[in-house]
Amino acid sequence: MTTHSVKMHYEWKSAVIDFESQKRPLQKRLVTEHPLQGVIERSLKSTQGGSHDSSRIKIRMDPLSSSLDGPDPLSQFLGDPLSSVSTNVKDRDLIDTAFTKDNNVSEEHWTNLRKQILARFTTNKRLTITSSFLQFGEKGVVKTQSNTTNRGRSQGTTMSERVRLRLEQLDDLEEDVEVRELGGLSQEEFTARIDTLNDMLTEAWKTDQRVRALKIAIQCAKLLGDVSPSQFYPTKFVLVADILDNLASLIYTRLREKAHTQQHQNGSVTTFPEHFKSAMVSEDGQETTRNWLYKVASIRELLPRLYLEAAILPCYKFVNDNEHEKALVRLSAMVKGIANPLVAAYARMYICHVGVKAAPKQSQYVVDSIEDFILTFKQIEGPTVSAELGLQGLSLADYLPLFSPAVNWLLHCLARNAPHHILQSVLRHCESALGGNQSLLVSGVLNSFPPSFLTMRAVPLSQLIAGCCDPGFSQATMMQQLGQCVLEEAPPEHNQLPLLNSVWKVVSHIKDPAVYLSTAQIWLEFTTTHFTVSRTEWPTEVNTLLGDLLKHLTINRAYEQLYPQLLTCVQIVLHRIHHFHTLYSMSNFQQLLGLFQRDSVGVEVTRCVVQALVNQHEGSLSDPTPIAQILTLCSTMHDSVNALTTEDERRQITHLINAFILKVDFGIDFEQQLDFYVEARGAFSNLEGVLVNLVQCVCHLTMLTFRGVRGHHSGKTAAFVRACAAYCYITIPSLGTPSKRMQLYLLAGQVAYVNQCLGQGDACLKGAIREVLSVPATVEAEIGKTKGSSSQLLQLVCSLASTLVAIPDAPDTGALYLMRGLVTAVKSHSWQEGKDEKALAYITLIRALAAVAQEQLPYHFVQVEGNDAMYGGDPRLAEEAQQLASGLLQDVLHHIQTLEASGQGGRMVTVALHLLWCVTNCADLNEDSMQDLVLHLISLACQNTTADNKFLVCSYVQSKTHLRERAKESTNEGLCKLVTKFA
């Protein structure tokens, strides 16, 4: 055994003597190698008596003697071989190539755990940092190492002198000329100085000061030996671990550079592979690796030596393919030499952190670490830990949770690839553990083991949690963790009810309302998931849980402070139960809804309930009881709308109420359906979108009646459809948007005429004509922006004009009374300037008047006589239509001349072609005046018609084709000449 190995063995043994727990004797055995010795070439020949043939063993007994035959591995002052290549910090990413791709999950888990530690374990106490690299401008206590000597640096010439010189250089890794201790630091200041040391380490590495970088890492690792204050120790560990990982990354990258390229004589370069064997590493690379391993092995103190060797564990691959796996087991055993249980726990955590990446398939060292932790955890009950807690003023409830991150990580590493019988053995340890160890292990198991494993043992785990009453760990928290597991992975069906009963025995005894509700809502989701599927009756288990929830939260009106959590519970129930009958048969659910008494919260939960019921309910609603209840909920939402309500909120409420209205369907009971619409109109009078929807629903109901009687109304159905028309006529004026009023008036009028309600239809169409004057030229599109309404009004005018063609005029009003009113309204309307919609509306009216003047109208309403039947071809009707059309034609021609004079040829051609198409279809082309008009319009169109304007080309061709067809049917010579000119 080497000198260093004996010293390490002694430290470990002496530390074990201090344990309060059971002592285990050590087995002595003869060794023939040192784990840091490097590559050993040996060939052992075993005999029956266990003797070895020493002539067959070739061993480098002194790990430093190898440098006598080659480059000096520690020649910092004689020429450091590590400084021959300049390292780029960005190349540190190459360390990832030594790890398998299966480690992505563990790396992500470590990152998340690191963030949780930094956020959770904080302190307001003053901290102290000790380092020889602090800035001199900082206030601190300066100490000088008592064992520092001024050794000579003369170069030895003999072998003994050179060995002595190297040993002195190794001692200097820990012996600083001046060590500064800076106290009175806040947590932020301490963290800032640790980050500064990390930056100094990187900068020292860039400037080829390798030993200085190693000294910084050693001194940072020594900080982990100080556990005061204990509440901050997990955060301190994370900060120091970042520095160690940084140094390990730099060293690994350095070693890859030493071995990763070879240049051949032909100039080609061979790249070092990601996955390599030690035999592929060059001699220079192996020598540099051994140099770093010897440096770390020469650190005197156990804690920094353990951390540094663990950090550079992946570097063993450069000298031996399997040595890093053996080193993991040895390092996990070395932790036994650390007396403080908190320091030992986090040392094991760091070893597993490195081991997961360096040897992802190995788990024995993790098992050993967990067993050693369980065995030595009884130290917390000993006098040493008790005295330490007394000095810091900590209770056991504050101290035990400090172990959680370390235990969780150990169990996470174990659960990655350990078989189930190993995980089951950990559960047996949990059952047999006493004191704070039990709760700590159970919490770690719930956090780390896979849900598929836990859900198969959920009932015993719930019973185990029920028995955990250790300070610092909450049964509610562990029940929440178990609940998350069974939500992710469902337990066997025969275990679901026993599990729920076992869990609720614990949950129902939680006193804190907030903690109770946080736990209950997880198990409420479990209950609604597994006890409401494929059920026709109401779920007893869900109703029982809701009853217990009400019992806890109504004490001292605790629910008033827990509205958001209560809303989550309501959403959970609604997400799983889709039927109204099931929901409203649970009395406790209705009482739960009654707890939302605050206006803002009540509206929010009402919106949530309505949305869930409407979106998830299958089919239509016909039961009056739930319809009345939902109508009440929607009325609550409607009443919450005021001047401060945003447009988005108003739109959402309107959408939900409309969805509910569309769900209601009483089948063939049309009268009850109309009664519901009447009630809804009174309940939602302030929402325009809802009123629009109601009018459309009533029109649809009217047409369903028409379809039911097949167009032949009886006295009862005729009265019903008249009532529907009256409903529309009364409701439409309450709308605030003129264009919507005009559109609904037109729809209601058309529906009324279809159902032979002439008086109601006439009133609705008159209302539509009046609304033409109310439509503004511009409307608000967005906040602060407007858009023209002329195009929308033009469409409505076209639809209204085509409807009036089939509408009979009342005898007491004269011929074309409604059409004349529409023409007057269109002329009087303030159309948007710079647009052609007014002229296009005139052309539409000309076409409608041409249709009205025919002896037989092109279409009729069923069982409604039109003007052609009422006037019987009276020439006064045609004269009235021609007079109105002539006036409109002159206005259009005047508009075309204005456009031509102003040089707006594109707009002029568009209007001219619309008029040309109208004239060629509707006018009497036998008249000379019409022929001249056609020629004039053709000449205007030919001036600007191009192939780029598809509409203009299409209109031109259609007019030409239609003109030819009409010429074939006529004997007028002028019309034939017109066709020739058009060609």
HELIX and SHEET records of a PDB file:
HELIX    1   1 THR A    3  ILE A   17  1                                  15    
HELIX    2   2 SER A   54  ARG A   56  5                                   3    
HELIX    3   3 SER A   65  ASP A   69  5                                   5    
HELIX    4   4 GLN A   76  GLY A   79  1                                   4    
HELIX    5   5 PRO A   81  SER A   84  5                                   4    
HELIX    6   6 VAL A   89  ALA A   98  5                                  10    
HELIX    7   7 LYS A  101  ASN A  103  5                                   3    
HELIX    8   8 ASN A  104  ARG A  120  1                                  17    
HELIX    9   9 MET A  159  ASP A  171  1                                  13    
HELIX   10  10 GLN A  187  LYS A  206  1                                  20    
HELIX   11  11 ARG A  210  LYS A  222  1                                  13    
HELIX   12  12 LEU A  223  GLY A  225  5                                   3    
HELIX   13  13 SER A  230  PHE A  232  5                                   3    
HELIX   14  14 TYR A  233  ALA A  259  1                                  27    
HELIX   15  15 SER A  278  MET A  280  5                                   3    
HELIX   16  16 GLU A  283  ALA A  297  1                                  15    
HELIX   17  17 LEU A  302  ALA A  311  1                                  10    
HELIX   18  18 LEU A  313  PHE A  318  5                                   6    
HELIX   19  19 GLU A  323  MET A  334  1                                  12    
HELIX   20  20 VAL A  335  GLY A  337  5                                   3    
HELIX   21  21 PRO A  341  ALA A  358  1                                  18    
HELIX   22  22 GLN A  364  THR A  376  1                                  13    
HELIX   23  23 PHE A  377  GLU A  381  5                                   5    
HELIX   24  24 PRO A  383  GLN A  392  1                                  10    
HELIX   25  25 LEU A  396  TYR A  399  1                                   4    
HELIX   26  26 LEU A  400  PHE A  403  5                                   4    
HELIX   27  27 SER A  404  ASN A  417  1                                  14    
HELIX   28  28 HIS A  420  SER A  432  1                                  13    
HELIX   29  29 GLY A  436  SER A  448  1                                  13    
HELIX   30  30 PRO A  451  THR A  455  1                                   5    
HELIX   31  31 ALA A  458  ALA A  466  1                                   9    
HELIX   32  32 GLN A  475  GLU A  488  1                                  14    
HELIX   33  33 GLU A  493  VAL A  507  1                                  15    
HELIX   34  34 PRO A  513  HIS A  530  1                                  18    
HELIX   35  35 THR A  540  LEU A  553  1                                  14    
HELIX   36  36 ILE A  555  GLN A  561  5                                   7    
HELIX   37  37 TYR A  563  ARG A  576  1                                  14    
HELIX   38  38 PHE A  580  SER A  585  1                                   6    
HELIX   39  39 SER A  587  LEU A  593  1                                   7    
HELIX   40  40 ASP A  599  GLN A  616  1                                  18    
HELIX   41  41 PRO A  624  ASP A  639  1                                  16    
HELIX   42  42 GLU A  647  LYS A  663  1                                  17    
HELIX   43  43 PHE A  670  ALA A  683  1                                  14    
HELIX   44  44 GLU A  688  VAL A  709  1                                  22    
HELIX   45  45 GLY A  715  THR A  731  1                                  17    
HELIX   46  46 ILE A  732  SER A  734  5                                   3    
HELIX   47  47 PRO A  738  VAL A  754  1                                  17    
HELIX   48  48 LEU A  758  VAL A  772  1                                  15    
HELIX   49  49 SER A  790  VAL A  805  1                                  16    
HELIX   50  50 TYR A  817  SER A  828  1                                  12    
HELIX   51  51 GLU A  837  VAL A  852  1                                  16    
HELIX   52  52 ASN A  867  TYR A  871  1                                   5    
HELIX   53  53 PRO A  875  ALA A  901  1                                  27    
HELIX   54  54 GLY A  905  CYS A  922  1                                  18    
HELIX   55  55 ASP A  928  ASN A  944  1                                  17    
HELIX   56  56 LYS A  950  LYS A  968  1                                  19    
HELIX   57  57 GLU A  973  PHE A  982  1                                  10    
SHEET    1   A 2 GLU A  41  ARG A  42  0                                        
SHEET    2   A 2 ILE A  57  LYS A  58 -1                                        
SHEET    1   B 3 LEU A 127  SER A 131  0                                        
SHEET    2   B 3 VAL A 179  LEU A 185 -1                                        
SHEET    3   B 3 VAL A 141  LYS A 143 -1                                        
SHEET    1   C 2 THR A 261  GLN A 263  0                                        
SHEET    2   C 2 VAL A 269  THR A 271 -1                                        
SHEET    1   D 2 THR A 778  GLU A 782  0                                        
SHEET    2   D 2 LYS A 785  GLY A 788 -1                                        
END                                                                             
